Amino acid sequence: MTDFSPSPLAWLHGSDAPEKTSLNIGFMALSDCAPLVVAATQGFAQPHGLTLNLKRQTSWAGLRDGLLSGELDAAHCLYGLTYAVHLGIGGVAPTPMAVLMGLNHNGQAINLSPDLQAIGVTSPEALERHVHQSRTKLTFAQTFPTGTHAMWLYYWLASQGIHPLQDVNSVVVPPAQMVAHLRAGRIDGFCVGEPWSANAVNQRMGFTLATSQSIWPDHPEKVLASTAGFARQYPNSARALVASVLAASRFIEQSPENLRATARLLSAENYLDAPLADIEPRMLGDYSDGLGNHWHDAHGLRLHDDGRANLPWLSDGMWFMTQFRRWGLLRDDPDYLAVAREVQQLGLYRDAATSLGIDCPVASMRSSQLIDGSVWDGSDPHGYAHGFRLHALSGQ
Amino acid sequence: MLRILLIDDTEKKVGRLRTALVEAGFEVIEASGLTIDLPARVEAVRPDVILIDTESPGRDVMDQVVLVSRDLPRPIVMFTDEHDPAVMRQAIQAGVSAYIVEGIHARRLQPILDVAMARFESDQALKAQLQARDQQLAERKRIELAKGLLMKMKDCDEEQAYTLMRRQAMSKQQKLVQVAEQIIAMHDLLG
């Protein structure tokens, strides 16, 4: 059992000071870990009485285990992974989790292999025809069974009339290993966070077929997560951590110069260990898909967006549960709103944001239209989860 | 099974503790007297707990304890006949986790060791947190100093100075405190 007694240092200082001053923060080598790396290395945590020790992880499963064992105090985490652990989906006992804040919107992508490119499968329609006419099933990789990339891949395929659990195979591959798997011919496509999609394009290993923001403009993606136990035992540390990371997110988006400098920092061996040319353009919204198309994306990676990318909206958390239900990962409907209220640390976020003068809407739901035309606003999660043409709902 | 390094510093040298420890089921590695180099011994034996049995802990005993606490921290339990509270305080300051005056019974050993180990763990956690805090404060001071120097050199405001330092640090894949040190060094050089 976890001991919830206050830290031995609590008596030493005022009531707002962090109970625990040195925190181990897990991250994966992805562009959207930027706010954590910048917060830890650029003096954003010291004014809040914290030292952040960055701990790079090699897989999402390993990062999850680190959070659950207490080796990591908080981490860069997939929205879906956090909810799967909370609900006990996927081989681990349910552990109450906390989404402390959002880390980003957008900035993930679906790529296809050079072999598919060579036979002219370069559009959604061509892929749909190929999948339904070819005798061999294609294999797509995502990064975690209940992660955001699995959900984007499934949602996108389904929106094109491809059943993600029947018409294709899907496997889990850690983000940084996607290109190697593609090269070895073990997978035909993947959904992954940057810079690994750009990295494949730059190595002429296939092309980007769809960005995640084309599925849902300004979609929720990574969060800063901890166990609920951490947030309860060290509430001041949790608030100080959110304030530090939020200040870093704001700084990164203050100017294109800051974004470029951030890309340089990320490319270092200790962080992404990837070429700057793979990281910087898409961080700034400049896309090349490998088919000769270039564009500036109006919904590129957002790390702050005046706080809109950081607020832990209840409707964002609920959406991932509707997709778990849709694809049979949840056998029954959870109490969507009640679970989201447990996990999303809205009060903590609002306290931290207000202390930095960052705008905090009163609303806890937001409305979006997705690629298939459906509108998600959190008002009818049950109806939404059960309203898709392609699904794997059990018990129906 | 707990590995115990037993330091016998009593006149009798018969080892009044040894029998009790073995009876209680501990693995006991014995070293007699404090003429030995305690840190070296701890390095070689890697005990879970160090027990010092001494009639009255002298200055050399305390010195050895201080060295172990600094370099190879371990729970240290001291059994002694010395009642003087000043000596006890000295021993605790040197890094002793538990100080037991007289009366050693086999069945009391386990709880004494449990308390000593728990005490030791919480002390270590406290020490690590305090060290982290000291380092935070030290880094913050250096960053503030560099920011002030830069504000004067560039004739800019606080936020601009921070932004310049951070952009420089990130572009060079360094930490902010490293750039702060470079600014301070450059300022010292140019006087």
Interface residues (C-beta under 8 A of the other chain):
Chain A: S7 P8 L9 K20 T21 S22 V38 T41 Q42 G43 A45 Q46 P47 G49 L50 T51 F251 Q254 E257 N258 R260 A261 T262 R264 L265 S267 A268
Chain B: S122 A125 L126 A128 Q129 L130 A132 R133 Q135 Q136 E139 R140 I143 Y162 T163 R166 R167 A169 M170 S171 K172 Q173 Q174 K175 L176 V177
